[in-house]
Amino acid sequence: MSIDIPEATLDHLENAPLKVAVAQIRYSPVHAVEKRDLVADYESKLDDRYVAQDAQVSQTLTLQVGGGPVAPASPPSGAIDVVWPFRDDERGYSVSLSNSSLAVEADSTYHDFPQFLSEFQTAVDACATVFAPKRQLRLGLRYVNEIADGQLRDDGVHDSVNPELVTPVGTTIQGGLLRSFTELRVQESLGTFVIRHGLIDAAVYLLDFDYFSEEERSFDPDEIVGTVKGFHELIERFFVWAISDEYLARLKERNSDGR
């Protein structure tokens, strides 16, 4: 392992700075996904709380957060896909199915990873049962966090973010910083771990973690889910390391008093 940080796990934090979590798998094209009767069969295997939306024509997804130059999770592609979306507004989940990809997304109402992984597993198992993709082409897990805290403006980023991550902000650069953005790409045991972070507003700090593998292999639901679990373990550890002890304590205080 290239990143040497302590083991860490988190209990559910009601006021975590998470904006969006996305697990996505890309696979060799399955043209049967264009058949409405099979899509209906797929829908029946999801939780009853999901509601089908109108089919959409889409290109490669790019998450843009704040005003910063956030890079896409995967290289841009000109390929056009028909996407079948399903939404669970009650819990803030969505599933997007196309003939070459499947994604599960949770918004800021995300509760905890076991629940998120269960949603992803159900979606992947249903895809394997109904459409039987042959090859996995890319698998990734991404968490986008925004620390929106007035203390960033008042006390500097080191009050909320680990000084080891943000140097030279707060050391060589003592004040007056309007914006910053850094991207790190690290080869890890399961694939590539991308860390995008920086000040995207005077009081908003971005922590965007994207762990993915582009190794082509057979489409195996159990292996897919196990790999996403491994992605999450490193991302969670890195998130705990990336924030300051003071900020984590404030999150836990908010969690305990319900505010």
Secondary structure, 3 states (H helix, E strand, C coil): CCCCCCCCCCCCCCCCCEEEEEEEEEECCCHHHHCHHHHHHHHHCCCCCCEECCCEEECCCCCCCCCCCCCCCCCCCCCCEEEEEEEECCCCEEEEECCCEEEEEECCCCCCHHHHHHHHHHHHHHHHHHCCCCEEEEEEEEEEEEEECHHHHHHCHHHCECHHHHCCECCCECCCCCCCCEEEEEEECCEEEEEEEEEEECCEEEEEEEEEECCCEECCHHHHHHHHHHHHHHHHHHHHHHECHHHHHHHHHHHHHCC
